[in-house]
């Protein structure tokens, strides 16, 4: 088969290289904190952005050509995207992919025909996986694009639509297991509301939980032993979405008894839209034992929507990988590039340049995050900041072996507490700069 991309295999050439089609920092075999860089950074290609998105926005049509030699909207095009995707991943050394059901085939009018097409294309994908060793990171169902989901999937007001959503989840789980995926994502893009005047929030949230419980039960029955994920996002397309941020999603999972099977799939750009830092969302997930996987992109703070840019902010990537390393690293998850080229970056070469940028950014972030941990100044300062809780009274507070009266008596005997001490934020920020550029 002839090549689709007139681009060579991308190699590591080091930081001094000026070759745009080479890695400057991603050296897959370099050992960081006892593991190869490729093991820390389980990069995945997002089928939808890389093989499907052509630059369309609300003000204009496609700017990029991604027919890959076939007629769009046909099964031949679906197979051409498989060929293109595996050539692309092989040339970059990307070892994983993720997908929605709607990404990999053109849907038919009848769900039975759609499922037949899904079976056909995943047979072909499986052949390519066996040839290349590339793996599936996670799968999901697109339950937001079709007009039937205008009021949500799990949160819909229509029992018929709820059943259709359940059928899509069932099939997407079947495909994920077939392709060996270790994750299944729920992104509630339409699970929310525009106005409370026509919305029963309690009813909708209970039904979302019911759909998730059904998915868990079915997934475990067919041998899915990976993680289910919620991908938090506060808004867009709905004005208010129920999975607003990590804290909200975790509270929802615990309320409905889903927390043993679910973790978070955190997207950097969604953290921005929620008014949080990327690091905050990762930390909240990690301290709850729910940091599962990451959508590696970034947004534009001057724009109020989900721009899904390829990540280039090394500070952000460093703080991300700091949280990942401190939490023990990825188990079933990884770093999925839910990112798309800018509209004017419309060539096949630009597809590669976007991934090189993202992979190098996170590779440098990993290197610097490891240096922060090994340096020890940040962790040492934080430990010292709370050291008073290692005292006798502090340990009693932490153990819960104390009464309010005892604490009051202690305070009265003390008279006046000592100054809690300086937070030294500016010093700590200088430490980070020293490690980043020293």
C-alpha positions as CSV (number, residue, x, y, z in Angstrom):
1,X,0.0,0.0,0.0
2,X,1.3,3.4,-0.9
3,X,1.9,6.0,1.8
4,X,-0.7,8.6,2.5
5,X,1.6,11.1,4.2
6,X,4.7,12.4,2.5
7,X,6.4,12.7,5.9
8,X,9.3,10.6,7.2
9,X,9.2,8.7,10.5
10,X,9.7,11.2,13.3
11,X,13.0,10.7,15.3
12,X,14.5,12.2,18.4
13,X,17.3,14.7,17.5
14,X,17.7,16.6,20.7
15,X,17.1,20.2,21.9
16,X,19.6,21.8,19.5
17,X,17.9,20.3,16.4
18,X,16.3,22.8,14.0
19,X,14.5,20.1,12.0
20,X,10.7,20.8,12.3
21,X,10.0,17.1,11.8
22,X,12.0,15.8,14.7
23,X,11.5,15.5,18.4
24,X,13.6,17.9,20.5
25,X,12.6,16.5,24.0
26,X,10.6,13.3,23.5
27,X,13.2,10.6,23.7
28,X,11.0,7.5,24.3
29,X,13.7,5.3,25.8
30,X,15.1,8.0,28.2
31,X,14.6,6.8,31.8
32,X,12.9,9.2,34.2
33,X,12.4,8.2,37.8
34,X,12.9,4.5,37.0
35,X,10.6,4.3,33.9
36,X,11.1,4.9,30.2
37,X,9.6,8.2,29.0
38,X,7.2,6.3,26.7
39,X,5.9,4.4,29.8
40,X,5.2,7.7,31.6
41,X,3.7,9.4,28.6
42,X,1.1,7.0,27.1
43,X,0.3,9.3,24.2
44,X,-2.9,8.6,22.2
45,X,-4.3,9.9,19.0
46,X,-7.9,11.2,19.2
47,X,-9.6,9.8,16.1
48,X,-12.2,12.6,15.9
49,X,-9.8,15.6,15.8
50,X,-6.9,14.2,13.9
51,X,-8.7,12.2,11.2
52,X,-12.1,13.9,11.1
53,X,-11.9,17.6,11.9
54,X,-11.2,19.6,8.8
55,X,-11.2,23.2,10.2
56,X,-14.9,23.9,10.1
57,X,-16.0,26.5,12.6
58,X,-19.3,28.4,13.1
59,X,-18.2,31.0,10.6
60,X,-16.8,28.9,7.8
61,X,-16.5,25.5,6.1
62,X,-13.5,23.1,5.9
63,X,-10.0,24.3,5.3
64,X,-8.2,21.0,5.5
65,X,-8.5,18.1,3.1
66,X,-8.9,14.7,4.9
67,X,-10.5,12.4,2.3
68,X,-7.3,10.3,2.2
69,X,-8.1,9.3,-1.3
70,X,-11.7,8.1,-0.7
71,X,-15.2,9.7,-0.9
72,X,-16.3,11.1,2.5
73,X,-19.3,9.6,4.0
74,X,-18.6,6.1,2.7
75,X,-17.2,2.9,4.3
76,X,-14.3,3.3,1.9
77,X,-13.5,6.6,3.5
78,X,-13.8,5.0,6.9
79,X,-11.2,2.4,5.9
80,X,-9.0,5.1,4.4
81,X,-9.1,6.9,7.8
82,X,-7.9,3.7,9.4
83,X,-5.0,3.4,7.0
84,X,-4.2,7.1,7.5
85,X,-4.4,6.8,11.3
86,X,-2.2,3.8,11.7
87,X,0.4,5.3,9.3
88,X,0.3,8.5,11.2
89,X,0.7,6.9,14.6
90,X,3.4,4.5,13.4
91,X,5.5,7.4,12.0
92,X,5.2,9.4,15.2
93,X,5.7,6.4,17.6
94,X,2.3,7.1,19.2
95,X,1.2,3.8,20.8
96,X,-2.5,4.4,21.5
97,X,-5.7,5.8,20.0
98,X,-9.1,6.6,21.3
99,X,-12.4,7.0,19.5
100,X,-16.2,7.7,19.5
101,X,-18.4,5.4,17.6
102,X,-19.4,8.2,15.3
103,X,-15.8,8.9,14.4
104,X,-15.0,5.6,12.8
105,X,-18.0,5.0,10.4
106,X,-20.7,7.0,8.7
107,X,-23.9,6.3,10.7
108,X,-26.8,4.7,8.9
109,X,-30.5,5.6,9.3
110,X,-31.1,2.3,11.1
111,X,-29.0,1.4,14.2
112,X,-28.8,-2.2,13.1
113,X,-27.0,-1.1,9.9
114,X,-24.8,1.3,11.9
115,X,-23.8,-1.6,14.2
116,X,-23.0,-3.8,11.2
117,X,-20.7,-1.0,9.9
118,X,-19.1,-0.7,13.3
119,X,-18.4,-4.4,13.3
120,X,-16.8,-4.2,9.9
121,X,-14.6,-1.3,10.6
122,X,-13.4,-2.6,14.0
123,X,-12.4,-5.9,12.3
124,X,-10.2,-3.8,10.0
125,X,-8.9,-1.7,12.9
126,X,-8.0,-4.9,14.8
127,X,-6.0,-6.1,11.8
128,X,-4.0,-2.9,11.9
129,X,-3.5,-3.2,15.6
130,X,-2.1,-6.7,15.3
131,X,0.2,-5.5,12.5
132,X,1.6,-2.5,14.3
133,X,1.2,-3.2,18.1
134,X,-0.7,0.0,18.5
135,X,-3.4,-0.2,21.2
136,X,-6.8,1.3,22.1
137,X,-6.6,3.6,25.1
138,X,-10.4,4.1,25.5
139,X,-13.7,4.2,23.6
140,X,-16.9,6.1,23.9
141,X,-20.2,6.9,22.3
142,X,-21.1,10.2,20.7
143,X,-24.3,11.1,22.4
144,X,-24.3,14.8,21.6
145,X,-24.1,15.5,17.9
146,X,-27.3,14.0,16.6
147,X,-30.5,16.1,17.0
148,X,-32.1,13.3,19.0
149,X,-29.8,14.3,21.9
150,X,-30.8,17.9,21.9
151,X,-32.0,17.5,25.5
152,X,-29.2,15.1,26.5
153,X,-28.8,11.3,26.5
154,X,-29.1,10.1,30.1
155,X,-30.7,13.4,30.9
156,X,-33.2,13.3,28.1
157,X,-36.9,13.8,28.6
158,X,-37.7,11.0,26.1
159,X,-37.7,7.4,27.2
160,X,-37.1,6.4,23.5
161,X,-34.0,8.5,23.3
162,X,-32.8,7.1,26.6
163,X,-33.1,3.6,25.1
164,X,-31.2,4.7,22.0
165,X,-28.4,6.1,24.1
166,X,-28.3,2.8,26.0
167,X,-28.0,0.9,22.7
168,X,-25.1,3.2,21.7
169,X,-23.3,2.7,25.0
170,X,-23.8,-1.1,24.8
171,X,-22.3,-1.2,21.3
172,X,-19.4,1.2,22.2
173,X,-18.6,-1.0,25.2
174,X,-18.6,-4.1,23.0
175,X,-16.2,-2.4,20.6
176,X,-13.9,-1.2,23.4
177,X,-13.6,-4.7,24.8
178,X,-13.1,-6.1,21.2
179,X,-10.2,-3.6,20.7
180,X,-8.7,-4.2,24.2
181,X,-9.4,-0.7,25.5
182,X,-8.9,-0.2,29.2
183,X,-11.2,2.9,29.5
184,X,-14.7,4.0,28.7
185,X,-15.6,7.7,28.8
186,X,-18.8,9.5,29.5
187,X,-18.6,13.1,28.3
188,X,-21.9,14.8,29.2
189,X,-21.8,17.4,26.5
190,X,-25.6,17.6,26.4
191,X,-26.2,16.4,30.0
192,X,-27.2,19.8,31.4
193,X,-29.7,22.6,30.9
194,X,-30.3,26.0,29.3
195,X,-33.0,27.1,31.8
196,X,-34.4,25.7,35.0
197,X,-37.9,26.8,33.8
198,X,-38.3,23.6,31.9
199,X,-35.9,21.3,33.8
200,X,-36.3,18.7,36.5
201,X,-32.6,18.5,37.7
202,X,-33.2,15.7,40.2
203,X,-35.0,13.6,37.6
204,X,-32.2,14.1,35.0
205,X,-29.3,13.4,37.4
206,X,-31.0,10.2,38.6
207,X,-31.4,9.0,35.1
208,X,-27.8,9.8,34.2
209,X,-26.8,7.7,37.1
210,X,-29.1,4.9,36.0
211,X,-27.5,4.9,32.6
212,X,-24.0,4.8,34.1
213,X,-25.0,1.9,36.4
214,X,-26.4,0.0,33.5
215,X,-23.1,0.5,31.7
216,X,-21.0,-0.7,34.6
217,X,-23.2,-3.8,35.0
218,X,-23.0,-4.6,31.3
219,X,-19.3,-3.8,30.9
220,X,-18.3,-6.1,33.8
221,X,-20.5,-8.8,32.4
222,X,-18.7,-8.8,29.0
223,X,-15.3,-8.7,30.6
224,X,-14.4,-5.0,30.6
225,X,-12.0,-4.8,33.5
226,X,-10.8,-1.2,32.9
227,X,-12.0,2.2,34.2
228,X,-15.1,4.1,33.5
229,X,-14.4,7.9,33.2
230,X,-16.3,11.1,33.6
231,X,-14.8,14.0,31.7
232,X,-15.8,17.2,33.5
233,X,-16.8,20.3,31.6
234,X,-18.8,23.3,33.0
235,X,-20.6,24.6,29.8
236,X,-20.6,24.5,26.0
237,X,-22.7,23.3,24.4
238,X,-25.2,23.5,27.3
239,X,-25.2,26.6,29.5
240,X,-24.8,24.5,32.6
241,X,-23.6,20.9,32.5
242,X,-24.0,18.5,35.4
243,X,-20.3,17.4,35.3
244,X,-19.2,21.0,35.9
245,X,-15.7,20.2,37.4
246,X,-13.9,17.4,39.1
247,X,-15.3,18.1,42.5
248,X,-18.9,18.2,41.2
249,X,-18.4,15.0,39.2
250,X,-16.8,13.2,42.2
251,X,-19.6,14.3,44.4
252,X,-22.2,12.9,41.9
253,X,-20.4,9.6,41.7
254,X,-20.3,9.2,45.4
255,X,-23.9,10.2,45.8
256,X,-25.1,7.5,43.4
257,X,-22.6,4.8,44.5
258,X,-20.6,4.8,41.2
259,X,-17.3,5.9,42.7
260,X,-15.8,2.4,42.8
261,X,-15.8,2.0,39.1
262,X,-15.3,5.6,37.8
263,X,-12.4,7.9,37.6
264,X,-11.8,11.3,36.0
265,X,-10.7,12.0,32.5
266,X,-9.4,15.6,33.0
267,X,-9.1,18.0,30.1
268,X,-6.9,21.0,30.4
269,X,-9.2,23.3,28.4
270,X,-12.2,22.2,30.4
271,X,-10.5,23.2,33.6
272,X,-10.0,26.7,32.1
273,X,-13.7,27.0,31.3
274,X,-14.5,26.0,34.8
275,X,-12.4,28.8,36.2
276,X,-9.8,26.4,37.5
277,X,-6.2,25.6,36.7
278,X,-5.4,22.3,35.0
279,X,-3.3,21.4,38.1
280,X,-6.2,22.0,40.4
281,X,-8.5,19.6,38.6
282,X,-5.7,17.0,38.6
283,X,-5.0,17.4,42.3
284,X,-8.7,17.1,43.3
285,X,-9.0,14.0,41.2
286,X,-5.8,12.5,42.6
287,X,-6.6,13.1,46.3
288,X,-9.9,11.3,45.8
289,X,-8.1,8.3,44.1
290,X,-9.8,9.2,40.8
291,X,-7.1,10.5,38.5
292,X,-7.6,8.2,35.6
293,X,-6.7,9.8,32.2
294,X,-6.0,13.1,30.6
295,X,-7.1,15.0,27.5
296,X,-3.9,16.8,26.7
297,X,-4.7,20.2,25.1
298,X,-4.9,23.8,26.2
299,X,-7.3,26.7,25.8
300,X,-6.9,30.4,25.2
301,X,-7.6,32.5,28.2
302,X,-8.8,35.4,26.0
303,X,-11.5,33.2,24.4
304,X,-14.5,31.8,26.3
305,X,-14.9,28.5,24.4
306,X,-13.2,25.2,24.0
307,X,-10.4,25.9,21.5
308,X,-8.7,22.5,21.9
309,X,-5.2,23.8,21.0
310,X,-2.1,21.6,20.9
311,X,-0.3,22.2,24.2
312,X,2.8,24.4,24.2
313,X,2.8,25.8,27.7
314,X,5.6,24.0,29.4
315,X,4.7,25.4,32.9
316,X,1.2,23.8,32.5
317,X,2.7,20.5,31.3
318,X,5.2,20.5,34.1
319,X,2.6,21.0,36.8
320,X,0.4,18.3,35.1
321,X,3.2,15.8,35.1
322,X,4.1,16.7,38.7
323,X,0.6,15.7,39.7
324,X,0.7,12.5,37.6
325,X,4.1,11.5,39.1
326,X,3.0,12.3,42.7
327,X,-0.1,10.2,42.2
328,X,1.9,7.1,41.0
329,X,1.5,7.5,37.3
330,X,-1.1,6.2,34.9
331,X,-2.7,2.8,35.4
332,X,-5.2,2.4,32.6
333,X,-5.2,6.0,31.3
334,X,-2.8,8.1,29.3
335,X,-2.4,11.4,27.5
336,X,-4.9,11.7,24.7
337,X,-4.4,14.6,22.3
338,X,-7.9,16.0,22.2
339,X,-6.4,18.8,20.2
340,X,-6.9,20.1,16.7
341,X,-4.7,22.2,14.4
342,X,-5.7,25.8,14.0
343,X,-7.9,26.5,11.1
344,X,-5.2,28.0,8.9
345,X,-2.8,25.1,9.7
346,X,-4.4,22.9,7.1
347,X,-1.8,20.6,5.6
348,X,-1.0,17.0,6.4
349,X,2.4,18.1,7.6
350,X,0.7,20.4,10.1
351,X,-1.0,17.3,11.6
352,X,2.5,16.0,12.4
353,X,3.8,19.3,13.6
354,X,0.9,19.6,16.1
355,X,1.7,16.2,17.6
356,X,5.4,16.9,17.7
357,X,4.6,20.1,19.6
358,X,2.4,18.4,22.1
359,X,4.6,15.4,22.6
360,X,7.7,17.6,23.1
361,X,5.8,19.9,25.5
362,X,4.8,17.0,27.7
363,X,8.2,15.3,27.5
364,X,9.8,18.5,28.7
365,X,7.1,18.8,31.4
366,X,7.9,15.3,32.5
367,X,11.6,16.0,32.7
368,X,11.0,19.2,34.8
369,X,8.4,17.6,37.0
370,X,10.8,14.9,37.9
371,X,13.5,17.5,38.7
372,X,11.0,19.3,41.0
373,X,10.4,16.1,42.9
374,X,14.0,15.1,43.1
375,X,15.1,18.6,44.1
376,X,12.8,18.3,47.1
377,X,12.4,22.0,48.0
378,X,8.8,22.2,47.1
379,X,7.7,19.0,48.9
380,X,10.0,19.9,51.9
381,X,8.4,23.3,52.3
382,X,4.9,21.9,52.2
383,X,5.7,19.2,54.8
384,X,7.2,21.9,57.0
385,X,4.2,24.2,56.6
386,X,2.0,21.6,58.3
387,X,4.5,20.3,60.8
388,X,2.6,21.7,63.8
389,X,0.2,18.8,63.3
390,X,3.0,16.4,64.2
391,X,2.9,17.8,67.8
392,X,0.9,16.0,70.5
393,X,-2.2,18.2,70.1
394,X,-1.8,18.1,66.3
395,X,-1.8,14.3,66.2
396,X,-4.8,14.2,68.4
397,X,-6.7,16.5,66.0
398,X,-5.7,14.4,63.0
399,X,-6.6,11.1,64.7
400,X,-10.0,12.5,65.8
401,X,-9.2,11.5,69.3
402,X,-10.1,14.8,70.9
403,X,-13.2,16.8,71.9
404,X,-14.1,20.4,71.2
405,X,-13.9,21.1,75.0
406,X,-10.3,19.8,75.0
407,X,-9.3,22.0,72.2
408,X,-10.9,25.0,73.9
409,X,-9.0,24.3,77.1
410,X,-5.8,24.0,75.1
411,X,-6.4,27.4,73.4
412,X,-7.3,29.1,76.7
413,X,-4.1,27.8,78.3
414,X,-2.1,28.9,75.4
415,X,-3.5,32.5,75.4
416,X,-2.4,33.5,71.9
417,X,-1.3,31.3,69.0
418,X,2.0,31.9,67.3
419,X,2.0,33.4,63.8
420,X,1.3,30.5,61.3
421,X,4.4,31.4,59.3
422,X,5.0,32.8,55.8
423,X,3.6,31.1,52.8
424,X,6.7,32.2,50.8
425,X,4.8,32.0,47.5
426,X,7.3,34.2,45.7
427,X,10.2,32.1,46.9
428,X,8.5,28.9,45.7
429,X,7.7,30.4,42.3
430,X,11.4,31.3,42.1
431,X,12.3,27.7,42.9
432,X,10.2,26.6,40.0
433,X,11.9,29.1,37.6
434,X,15.3,28.0,38.9
435,X,14.4,24.4,38.1
436,X,12.8,25.2,34.7
437,X,15.7,27.4,33.5
438,X,18.6,26.9,35.8
